[in-house]
């Protein structure tokens, strides 16, 4: 009986030991599970924190990227506006320069046309003046020739009259008591009433007036004086002082 009690007691002790061991094992397993759960929770917290930080960082980076994109868009828009303004200003300057060049070309053409017209009118006026001068010269020449012819005819008539008067003088001769012969004689004098009508035959060229005009028109050894009917030419001689 004692042996049975001891065996029973030993069995009880074994059950207790096993129950304690199981309890300890369960407690250890629970502790390890709790530790694993804690570690998993901590890892999850860390992962969540890392995810939140990554999301926050990504959000910040997106916000920064959006800001940079906005700034770049603003810079690009300003550059486009500046480029457009510069292109517009350049086009306006080129247009203004072209307009100025066209206006200058038109002024030059108008000036050339006006000069050509003025030259044509001046040439026509000069031709008309020359024609009138030539006409007056021709008329003057004809008048001079007519006056010269009249003067020659007058001279011939005067000679004929003088011959006739010489015969009258022969007839009127008388001898004085002292033996001298007296006869009648008629002479003529003149006065100029209109110098412009005097025939060239009776006109004398004033060399003194021409020489004075040449001296007055001579400067630095050159003379550009022009006198109709007179050839003016240089004469070179040595001067001793």
DRENDO-1510 file (C-alpha; in Angstrom, 1 decimal, always signed):
<recs>
REC; n; res; u; v; w
REC; 1; UNK; +0.0; +0.0; +0.0 .
REC; 2; UNK; +2.8; +2.3; +0.8 .
REC; 3; UNK; +4.2; +1.5; -2.6 .
REC; 4; UNK; +0.9; +2.3; -4.3 .
REC; 5; UNK; +0.7; +5.6; -2.4 .
REC; 6; UNK; +4.2; +6.4; -3.3 .
REC; 7; UNK; +3.6; +5.6; -6.9 .
REC; 8; UNK; +0.5; +7.6; -6.8 .
REC; 9; UNK; +2.3; +10.4; -5.2 .
REC; 10; UNK; +5.1; +10.1; -7.7 .
REC; 11; UNK; +2.5; +10.1; -10.5 .
REC; 12; UNK; +0.9; +13.2; -9.0 .
REC; 13; UNK; +4.2; +14.8; -8.7 .
REC; 14; UNK; +4.9; +13.9; -12.3 .
REC; 15; UNK; +1.6; +15.4; -13.4 .
REC; 16; UNK; +2.3; +18.5; -11.4 .
REC; 17; UNK; +5.8; +18.7; -12.9 .
REC; 18; UNK; +4.4; +18.2; -16.4 .
REC; 19; UNK; +1.6; +20.7; -15.7 .
REC; 20; UNK; +4.2; +23.2; -14.5 .
REC; 21; UNK; +6.4; +22.4; -17.4 .
REC; 22; UNK; +3.4; +22.9; -19.7 .
REC; 23; UNK; +2.5; +26.0; -17.9 .
REC; 24; UNK; +6.0; +27.3; -18.1 .
REC; 25; UNK; +6.1; +26.3; -21.8 .
REC; 26; UNK; +2.8; +27.9; -22.4 .
REC; 27; UNK; +3.9; +31.0; -20.5 .
REC; 28; UNK; +7.1; +31.0; -22.4 .
REC; 29; UNK; +5.3; +30.5; -25.7 .
REC; 30; UNK; +2.8; +33.2; -24.7 .
REC; 31; UNK; +5.7; +35.5; -23.8 .
REC; 32; UNK; +7.5; +34.7; -27.0 .
REC; 33; UNK; +4.2; +35.2; -28.9 .
REC; 34; UNK; +3.7; +38.5; -27.0 .
REC; 35; UNK; +7.3; +39.5; -27.8 .
REC; 36; UNK; +6.8; +38.5; -31.4 .
REC; 37; UNK; +3.5; +40.4; -31.5 .
REC; 38; UNK; +5.2; +43.4; -29.8 .
REC; 39; UNK; +8.0; +43.2; -32.3 .
REC; 40; UNK; +5.5; +42.8; -35.1 .
REC; 41; UNK; +3.5; +45.7; -33.8 .
REC; 42; UNK; +6.7; +47.8; -33.4 .
REC; 43; UNK; +7.8; +46.8; -36.9 .
REC; 44; UNK; +4.3; +47.7; -38.2 .
REC; 45; UNK; +4.5; +51.0; -36.3 .
REC; 46; UNK; +7.9; +51.6; -37.8 .
REC; 47; UNK; +6.7; +50.6; -41.2 .
REC; 48; UNK; +3.7; +52.8; -40.8 .
REC; 49; UNK; +5.9; +55.6; -39.6 .
REC; 50; UNK; +8.3; +55.0; -42.5 .
REC; 51; UNK; +5.4; +54.9; -44.9 .
REC; 52; UNK; +3.9; +58.1; -43.5 .
REC; 53; UNK; +7.3; +59.8; -43.7 .
REC; 54; UNK; +7.8; +58.5; -47.2 .
REC; 55; UNK; +4.3; +59.7; -48.2 .
REC; 56; UNK; +5.0; +63.1; -46.5 .
REC; 57; UNK; +8.3; +63.3; -48.2 .
REC; 58; UNK; +6.7; +62.3; -51.5 .
REC; 59; UNK; +4.0; +64.9; -50.9 .
REC; 60; UNK; +6.7; +67.5; -50.1 .
REC; 61; UNK; +8.6; +66.5; -53.2 .
REC; 62; UNK; +5.4; +66.7; -55.3 .
REC; 63; UNK; +4.7; +70.1; -53.8 .
REC; 64; UNK; +8.3; +71.3; -54.5 .
REC; 65; UNK; +8.1; +69.8; -58.0 .
REC; 66; UNK; +4.8; +71.6; -58.5 .
REC; 67; UNK; +6.4; +74.8; -57.3 .
REC; 68; UNK; +9.4; +74.3; -59.5 .
REC; 69; UNK; +7.1; +73.5; -62.4 .
REC; 70; UNK; +5.0; +76.6; -61.7 .
REC; 71; UNK; +8.2; +78.8; -61.4 .
REC; 72; UNK; +9.5; +77.2; -64.7 .
REC; 73; UNK; +6.1; +77.8; -66.3 .
REC; 74; UNK; +6.2; +81.4; -65.2 .
REC; 75; UNK; +9.8; +81.8; -66.4 .
REC; 76; UNK; +8.9; +80.2; -69.7 .
REC; 77; UNK; +5.8; +82.3; -70.0 .
REC; 78; UNK; +7.8; +85.5; -69.3 .
REC; 79; UNK; +10.5; +84.3; -71.8 .
REC; 80; UNK; +7.8; +83.7; -74.4 .
REC; 81; UNK; +6.3; +87.1; -73.7 .
REC; 82; UNK; +9.7; +88.8; -73.8 .
REC; 83; UNK; +10.6; +86.9; -77.0 .
REC; 84; UNK; +7.3; +87.9; -78.6 .
REC; 85; UNK; +7.8; +91.6; -77.4 .
REC; 86; UNK; +11.3; +91.5; -78.8 .
REC; 87; UNK; +10.2; +90.0; -82.1 .
REC; 88; UNK; +7.3; +92.5; -82.3 .
REC; 89; UNK; +9.7; +95.4; -81.5 .
REC; 90; UNK; +12.2; +94.1; -84.1 .
REC; 91; UNK; +9.5; +93.7; -86.7 .
REC; 92; UNK; +8.3; +97.3; -85.9 .
REC; 93; UNK; +11.9; +98.6; -86.2 .
REC; 94; UNK; +12.4; +96.7; -89.5 .
REC; 95; UNK; +9.1; +98.1; -90.8 .
REC; 96; UNK; +10.0; +101.6; -89.6 .
REC; 97; UNK; +13.4; +101.2; -91.3 .
REC; 98; UNK; +11.8; +99.9; -94.5 .
REC; 99; UNK; +9.3; +102.7; -94.4 .
REC; 100; UNK; +12.1; +105.2; -93.9 .
REC; 101; UNK; +14.1; +103.6; -96.8 .
REC; 102; UNK; +11.0; +103.6; -99.0 .
REC; 103; UNK; +10.3; +107.3; -98.1 .
REC; 104; UNK; +13.9; +108.2; -98.8 .
REC; 105; UNK; +13.8; +106.3; -102.1 .
REC; 106; UNK; +10.6; +108.1; -103.0 .
REC; 107; UNK; +12.1; +111.5; -102.0 .
REC; 108; UNK; +15.2; +110.7; -104.1 .
REC; 109; UNK; +13.1; +109.6; -107.1 .
REC; 110; UNK; +11.0; +112.8; -106.7 .
REC; 111; UNK; +14.1; +114.9; -106.3 .
REC; 112; UNK; +15.6; +113.3; -109.4 .
REC; 113; UNK; +12.4; +113.7; -111.4 .
REC; 114; UNK; +12.1; +117.3; -110.2 .
REC; 115; UNK; +15.7; +118.0; -111.1 .
REC; 116; UNK; +15.3; +116.3; -114.5 .
REC; 117; UNK; +12.1; +118.4; -115.0 .
REC; 118; UNK; +13.9; +121.5; -113.9 .
REC; 119; UNK; +16.8; +120.7; -116.2 .
REC; 120; UNK; +14.5; +120.1; -119.1 .
REC; 121; UNK; +12.6; +123.4; -118.3 .
REC; 122; UNK; +16.0; +125.2; -117.9 .
REC; 123; UNK; +17.3; +123.7; -121.1 .
REC; 124; UNK; +14.1; +124.7; -122.9 .
REC; 125; UNK; +14.2; +128.1; -121.4 .
REC; 126; UNK; +17.9; +128.4; -122.4 .
REC; 127; UNK; +17.1; +127.2; -125.9 .
REC; 128; UNK; +14.3; +129.7; -126.1 .
REC; 129; UNK; +16.6; +132.5; -124.8 .
REC; 130; UNK; +19.3; +131.4; -127.3 .
REC; 131; UNK; +16.8; +131.3; -130.1 .
REC; 132; UNK; +15.6; +134.8; -129.2 .
REC; 133; UNK; +19.2; +136.0; -128.9 .
REC; 134; UNK; +20.1; +134.5; -132.2 .
REC; 135; UNK; +16.9; +136.0; -133.7 .
REC; 136; UNK; +17.8; +139.4; -132.2 .
REC; 137; UNK; +21.4; +139.0; -133.4 .
REC; 138; UNK; +20.2; +138.1; -136.9 .
REC; 139; UNK; +17.8; +141.0; -136.9 .
REC; 140; UNK; +20.6; +143.2; -135.5 .
REC; 141; UNK; +23.0; +141.9; -138.2 .
REC; 142; UNK; +20.4; +142.5; -140.9 .
REC; 143; UNK; +19.8; +146.0; -139.5 .
REC; 144; UNK; +23.5; +146.7; -139.3 .
REC; 145; UNK; +24.0; +145.4; -142.8 .
REC; 146; UNK; +21.1; +147.6; -144.0 .
REC; 147; UNK; +22.6; +150.6; -142.2 .
REC; 148; UNK; +26.0; +149.8; -143.6 .
REC; 149; UNK; +24.5; +149.6; -147.1 .
REC; 150; UNK; +22.7; +152.8; -146.5 .
REC; 151; UNK; +25.9; +154.4; -145.3 .
REC; 152; UNK; +27.8; +153.2; -148.4 .
REC; 153; UNK; +25.0; +154.6; -150.6 .
REC; 154; UNK; +25.1; +157.8; -148.7 .
REC; 155; UNK; +28.8; +158.1; -149.1 .
REC; 156; UNK; +28.4; +157.4; -152.9 .
REC; 157; UNK; +25.7; +160.1; -153.0 .
REC; 158; UNK; +27.9; +162.5; -151.1 .
REC; 159; UNK; +30.7; +161.9; -153.5 .
REC; 160; UNK; +28.4; +162.5; -156.4 .
REC; 161; UNK; +27.2; +165.7; -154.8 .
REC; 162; UNK; +30.7; +166.8; -154.1 .
REC; 163; UNK; +31.6; +166.3; -157.7 .
REC; 164; UNK; +28.6; +168.3; -158.8 .
REC; 165; UNK; +29.4; +171.0; -156.2 .
REC; 166; UNK; +33.0; +171.1; -157.5 .
REC; 167; UNK; +31.6; +172.0; -160.9 .
REC; 168; UNK; +29.5; +174.7; -159.3 .
REC; 169; UNK; +32.5; +175.9; -157.5 .
REC; 170; UNK; +34.4; +176.1; -160.8 .
REC; 171; UNK; +31.6; +178.2; -162.2 .
REC; 172; UNK; +31.5; +180.5; -159.2 .
REC; 173; UNK; +35.3; +181.2; -159.2 .
REC; 174; UNK; +36.2; +184.9; -159.5 .
REC; 175; UNK; +39.6; +186.7; -159.6 .
REC; 176; UNK; +40.3; +189.6; -157.2 .
REC; 177; UNK; +42.1; +192.8; -158.1 .
REC; 178; UNK; +45.2; +191.4; -156.5 .
REC; 179; UNK; +45.0; +188.3; -158.7 .
REC; 180; UNK; +43.7; +185.8; -156.1 .
REC; 181; UNK; +40.9; +183.4; -157.0 .
REC; 182; UNK; +37.9; +183.2; -154.8 .
REC; 183; UNK; +35.2; +180.5; -155.0 .
REC; 184; UNK; +32.2; +179.2; -153.0 .
REC; 185; UNK; +32.7; +176.2; -150.7 .
REC; 186; UNK; +30.2; +174.3; -148.5 .
REC; 187; UNK; +31.2; +172.0; -145.6 .
REC; 188; UNK; +29.2; +169.9; -143.2 .
REC; 189; UNK; +29.4; +169.1; -139.5 .
REC; 190; UNK; +27.4; +166.5; -137.5 .
REC; 191; UNK; +25.9; +165.7; -134.2 .
REC; 192; UNK; +24.8; +162.2; -132.8 .
REC; 193; UNK; +21.1; +162.1; -132.1 .
REC; 194; UNK; +20.7; +158.3; -131.5 .
REC; 195; UNK; +23.8; +156.3; -131.0 .
REC; 196; UNK; +22.1; +152.9; -131.3 .
REC; 197; UNK; +21.2; +153.7; -134.9 .
REC; 198; UNK; +24.7; +154.7; -136.0 .
REC; 199; UNK; +26.0; +152.1; -138.6 .
REC; 200; UNK; +28.9; +149.9; -137.4 .
REC; 201; UNK; +30.9; +151.5; -140.2 .
REC; 202; UNK; +31.2; +154.6; -138.2 .
REC; 203; UNK; +31.7; +152.9; -134.8 .
REC; 204; UNK; +35.1; +152.6; -133.2 .
REC; 205; UNK; +35.9; +149.7; -130.8 .
REC; 206; UNK; +37.2; +151.0; -127.4 .
REC; 207; UNK; +40.4; +149.0; -126.8 .
REC; 208; UNK; +40.9; +150.8; -123.6 .
REC; 209; UNK; +37.5; +149.7; -122.3 .
REC; 210; UNK; +38.1; +146.1; -123.3 .
REC; 211; UNK; +41.6; +146.0; -121.7 .
REC; 212; UNK; +40.2; +147.5; -118.5 .
REC; 213; UNK; +37.4; +144.8; -118.5 .
REC; 214; UNK; +40.0; +142.0; -119.0 .
REC; 215; UNK; +42.2; +143.4; -116.2 .
REC; 216; UNK; +39.2; +143.5; -113.8 .
REC; 217; UNK; +38.2; +139.9; -114.7 .
REC; 218; UNK; +41.7; +138.5; -114.3 .
REC; 219; UNK; +42.4; +136.7; -111.0 .
REC; 220; UNK; +45.4; +134.5; -110.2 .
REC; 221; UNK; +46.5; +134.6; -113.9 .
REC; 222; UNK; +43.1; +133.4; -115.2 .
REC; 223; UNK; +40.4; +135.3; -117.1 .
REC; 224; UNK; +37.0; +133.9; -117.8 .
REC; 225; UNK; +35.6; +137.0; -119.4 .
REC; 226; UNK; +33.5; +136.5; -122.6 .
REC; 227; UNK; +32.8; +139.4; -125.0 .
REC; 228; UNK; +30.9; +138.7; -128.2 .
REC; 229; UNK; +33.0; +139.3; -131.3 .
REC; 230; UNK; +36.2; +139.5; -129.3 .
REC; 231; UNK; +38.8; +136.6; -128.8 .
REC; 232; UNK; +40.5; +136.9; -125.4 .
REC; 233; UNK; +43.7; +134.9; -125.2 .
REC; 234; UNK; +46.7; +134.9; -122.8 .
REC; 235; UNK; +50.0; +136.5; -123.6 .
REC; 236; UNK; +53.0; +135.5; -121.6 .
REC; 237; UNK; +56.1; +137.7; -121.3 .
REC; 238; UNK; +58.8; +138.4; -118.7 .
REC; 239; UNK; +58.6; +141.1; -116.1 .
REC; 240; UNK; +61.7; +142.6; -114.6 .
REC; 241; UNK; +61.3; +144.4; -111.3 .
</recs>
